[in-house]
């Protein structure tokens, strides 16, 4: 990627370096660039800039010092009485970027990789080295994720929505996480309709180590019975009730007395929606006369009796999640219009069938049985409980040989298209294709510099 004899110097800018999907992408992208070949035959130099990073709540690569880490602006609030989050996200990023500029750090870098917030790209573009490039990774337009209810919120969101479109377009290179996101960006950002948007898929490790103790725990939880699996955050938009409804109909239709359903995923008892939605799902089980069991957290002493049909496991470890995926008959991935969806890949990596809605990212990751009978890896079916129930019954009728063949196809598909190697290749190609641009606003440097000077004085006073 570097055309000279020196390793590439790259700055990553990310708002909050926690343990979510966007953060996993940032870490994987940083690793991909760090280990990418260059003429010097040395590792490329990576620094991650963020407004917040808790060393006890971040990925291992960040905690163990795989990259240089700079945290600027964590003292700034993230909201005001639970409101104006986007305003404070902008201010926190602005402070971080100004620190990079005023310290001279920004001009060290050959490449600046930004994701989630594009607002400060014009300022970065103005102050970076002329030969440096800015790459923006778009997970999904923020304007479509944020609420717009209320007169005041609608007013300031209108400003930030327009600002998001303009600032996104000032990156030298824009990449997206899926074809679905690319279509959505072009539909909602009219000024970017003719701008090249390369797809760089997130990745999953090609292999994982399964812990024997986690495998044994799964056996105890389901009493060695076969089970379907749903993994999602406990949020209403994830439509987890579809899995329960389809399973209930399957039991009613087949009278299967041993098949179970395990529902797991992200859960935080500080979040009201997580708590209330879990309660709704439990009530749905009661209404459908399904015997249920709930275990929150890693309490190894709590296990269901053999009569339990639906097992809720909110907030589990990665090890237990992987063990569940390795033992399930099929993953039931219930969200509609998911931007990408990493969980189906985690299941496919272990050779498992995936049932997903026929919208969004899963259309790119899952090869549908009804379209490609010889090469399918799962099912993308309309989010209808009867249709999903029929799929459950179909899968239970598959032969061992059929299951084995699908497992091999799934593993190979992940390796070919969604592995670390595949992501590194497409990301490096996008970087190689990028060139530094000069935008019209950069010709108004005197005015911009005046604004920057005022901001610099404010930052200097804060530092004192």
N, C-alpha and C positions, 0 to 999 in steps of 0.2 A: 504493500500500500504506500510505502514511502519511496519517493523517487531518488532521494539522496542517500548518503551513507550513514545517516543518523537514524536512530529509532524514532518512530512517530510519537509526538507528544500530544496527548488527548485529554481534554477536560469533559467530564460528564456533569450535567447540571440537573438535579432532580429535587423536587420539593421536600419530601419526607421519606427518608431511607429506612422503611420498615420491612415487613415480610409479606407484602402483598404480591399480586401477579405482576404489576408494573415494576416493582422493585426487583423481582426475579429476572425480568427481562433486562433491566439495567445491568444487573450483576453479570448475566450471561453475555450481554453485548460487550461489557468491559473485558471479560475474560477472552472473548472471541478476538477483540482488537489487540489485546495485550499479547496474545500468542500467535497472531497472524504473522506470516513471514515478511521480512523486509531485508534490504540489501546488507544491513549491518549484522544480520543474524543474531541480534539481541532482542530481548523482549521490549515491546513498545511501552512507553511510559504513560500510565493511567492515573489521573487524579479525579476523584469524585467530590463534587461540591453539593452541599445540601443545607437546608435550613434546620433540619432536625435528624438526629440519629441516636437511638438508644442502643448502646453496646450489648444490652441484655435482650434486645428485641429487634435483631437484624440477622441477615443471613451470615452463615459461617465465614464466607469469603471476606465479608466486610469486617467482622469481628476479629479475625485472625490476621488482619493487616495485609491482605492480598493486594490492596490498592492504597494509595495515599488518600486520606480523607480530610476534607476541610468542611467545618460546620460554621456557617455565618448567619446570624440573625435569629437564633433560637429564642432570644429574649423577647422577640416581638410576639404579640398575641395572634392567635389563629382565627378569632372571631370576636364579636361584641355581643354578649348576651345570647350566644348561639346564632347570631345573624351576621351577614356581610362576610361570609367565609371567603368568597372569591376576591373581595377587596383586599383582605388581609393576606391572602395567598399571593396576590400581585405585589403588595408592599414588601413581603418577606423575600420574594424573588428579586425585587428591585434592589433591596439592601444587599443581598448576596452578590448580585452582579456589579453593583457599585464598588463593593469591597474588592472584587477581582480586578476591576478597572483601575482603581486608585492605588492599589498595591503593586500594579505592574504585572500581576500574575497572568492576566488574560493574554498578553502579547507573547507569552511563552509557547502558546499552543498552536499546533498545526491544524487541529480539528476540535470543534466544540460539538458535543452530542447532547441534545436537549430533548426532554420528553415531557408530556402532560401540560406544561404551561409554556405558551409561545410568546407571552406578552413582552418579554425583554429582548427578543431576538433583534429588533431594529437597533437597539442600543449596543448590543454585542457586536452587531455587524459594523457599526460605525467606529467602534473602538478596537476591534481586533486587528491583527496584522493583515495587510492587503492580500497576502497569499493564503491565509488561513480560511478554512471552510466551516460552515455551520450546517449540521445535519439535524433535522427535527424528526423524531419518531412519534407518530400519531397513533395512540391507542384507540381513540374515538373522540369526536368533537365534544368538547365540554358543554357547548350550548344545548346539546341533546340530553345531557346527563343532569343538568341543574334544573331545579324547579323555577317556574316563572310566574307563580301565583302571587297576587297582591300588586297594587299599583306601584309602590316604591320598588319592590323587587323587580317587577317587569321593566321599570325605567332603567335601573342600573344594569340589569342583565342585558338590555338592548345595547347599551354602550359596550359592555364587555364581550358580547357576542360578535359585534362588528369588529371590535379590536382583535378578537381571536382570529377571525378570518384574515384580516390584513397582516397581522404579525406572523401567522403561519406561513403566509406567502412570501415572507422576506427571508426564509431559510434558503441556503444554497441548494439543499437537497431535502426532499420530504419523502419519508418512507412510512408505510402503514403496516399494521399487524395482520391484515387479511384482505381478501378481495371484497368482502362485505363492507369493511371499513372504508376501503377505497371508493366504492360506489356511494357510500353514505357521505363521505367528504365532498365528492364532486356534486352530489345532489344538493347539499346544504351550503357549500361555499362556492358560489357561482364563479368567483374570480379564479378559482383553481381548477376549473373544468378542463383546461387544456395544459395543465402543468403535469409533467410526469410524476407519478406516485408509485414507487416500487414497493412490492410486498416483501417484507422480511418477517417470516413466521417466527413466533416464539418457539422455544425448543424444550425438550425434556431429555434427561440423561438416557442413553441407550440401554443401560443396565442399572439395576439397583440391587442392593443386598437386603434380603428379607431376614428379619430377626426371628429365630425359633420361638422365643417367648411371645412375640406378637402373633405368630401363627397359632400357637397353642391357645392364646387368649381368644382369637376368633373362633376356634373350635368350641371353646367353652361357651361363648356368647350365643352361638347358633346350635349348640348341641350336635355338631357334625352334620347338620342338615344343609341342603342346598339353599342358596338365597340369591335374591336380586339385591342390587345396591344402588342407592342414590347418594351423591355427594354434592352438596351445595351449601353456601351460606344460608342461614335461617332468615331469609328475607322474602317477602311476598312476591317480589318480581321474579323469583326463581321458580315459582309455580310447582312447589314440591307436592302439593296435593294431588297432582296428576299421577304421580307414582303410586300413591296410596289408593286412589280410585281405580286405576288400572289393575293393581294387584288384587284388590277386593273383588273385582269382576272376574279376574282369572280364577281365584279360589272358588267363587260361586259357580263358575262354568265347569271347572275341572274336578272339583271336590278334592284337590290336592291337599293332603293333610300334613305334609312335611315341609313344603316350600315356605321360606320366610322372606321378609323384606327388611333390610337394614337401611336406615336413613341417618346419614352423618354429615358433618360439615362445620364450617366456621360458626362460632357462637360466642357471644360476649354478654354476660348477664347484666352489664351496665347499660346495654342498648335495649330500650323498651320494645322495639320491633322484634328483636330476636326472641325475647321472652314471650311476647303476645302471640307471635306466629307459631312458636313451638306449641303453645297451649291450644291454638286453633287446630293444629295438625293432630294433636292428641285427642281432641274432641271429635275430629273427623273419624278417627279410628273407632272411637266409642260408638258413633252414629252408624258406622258400617259393621259393627259387631266384630271388630278385629281386636284380639287380645294384644295389649301393648306393654312395653317396658321402656323406661327412660333412665339413662345413666349419663350424668353431666360430669365431664372431666375424667381424669384417670383414676377412678376408684376401682381398683382391681378386685375388691371384695364383693362388688355388686354384680350379680349375673342373673339373667331371667330364668324362669322355669321352662320346661320343654313345651308347654302349651302356648307360650307367647308366639305371636305371628309377626308383629311389627316391632322392631328394636330401634329406638332412637339413641344415637350416640353423638350428641353435640360436643364440639371442642375436644377432638382426639389428637394424639400425636401423629407425626408423619409416618412413623414406623407402623402404627396400627392401621392407618389409612392404606398404606401399601399392602399390608397383609390382607385387608378386606378386599382390595382390588384383585389380589392374586388368587383369591378363593371364590369370588362371586361367579355366578352363571352369566351375568350381564350387568353392565352399568346402565341405569336409567337416568339420562341427562335431560332434565325437564325444562330449563329456561328457553324462552323464545327470543329470537333476535339477539342472541349472544354475540358479542363483538368478535370473539375468537373461541374461547373455551379450552382451557388447558387440561381439565380433568378427563375428557375423552381420550386425549393423547396418553395420559398416565395409565389409563385402562388398556389402551391398544398396545402400549409398550410391553405390557404383561400378557399380551395375546388375547385380550378379552373383547367380546362383542360389546358394541355400544348401540343403544337406542336413544335417539335424539329427535328434537323437533326439526321439521324441514325448513328452517330459517337460519340465517346468520352463519357464523363461523363453522359449525358442524357440517355444513354442506361441502366445505373444503377439506375437512379432515376425515370424514366418514364416507366410505364408498357404499352406496345404498344397495341393499339386497335386491330390490325390485327393479333396479336399473342395470345392474351388472351381476348377474347370477354366478358368473364364473370367477369374479375377482372381488366380490363384496367383502367389506370388513364390519358391517353393521347395518343399521336401519336409520333412515331419516324419514320420519312419518309425522303427519299432521298431529298436533297436540290434542288428541281426542282419546278419551279413556277407553272406548270400545276398540279403537284401532290399536292402541297400545296393548290392551289386554290380549288381542289376537296375536300380537308379536310375541308376547310372553309364552303363549301356548305353542306357537310355532317353534320357538327356540328350544323349549323343553322336549320337542320331538326330534331334534337334531341327533344324528349318530355321533359316536365318539370320533370317528374318522373325519366327519364334517367339522366338528369343533376343532380338531387338531390342525386341519388345513387352514381354517380361518385364523387361528392363533398365529401361524407362521406368516400369513399375509399381513396381519396387523403389525407384527414386529418389524417386518421388512418395510412396510409403508412408513412407519415412524422413523426408521433408520434412514430411509431415502429422502424424506421430505421435512422431518421435524426433529432431527437430531441436532446436537451441538455443531457437528461438522457441516450439516446442511445450512444452519443459520449463519455460521461463520462465513461460508462461501457467499451467500446472497448479500450479507451485510458488507463484506469487503468489496464485492462487485459494485454495490451502491456507492460506497465511499470513493472507489476508483473512478466512477463515472461523474462524481461531483466536481464542480469548478466554482471558484469564488466569483460572485456576481457583484455588480454595482447597481444599486437601486436609485430611483429618482429622488427619494427623500434624502439620500446621502449628499446631494448637491447643496442642501440647505445647512451645511455644517456650522456656519457662524451662529445661527439661531439655536441649533441643537447644543452646541458647546456652551452657550450661555446658560441653558437649562441645566446642563451637566455641572457647571460651576456652582450654581445655587445648591444643587443636590449634594455636591461634594462638601460644601461648607456645613450643611446640616449633618452629614455623616461624621465629619471631623469633630463637630461640637458634641455629638453623641459619644464618640470615642473618648473624648476628654472627660 
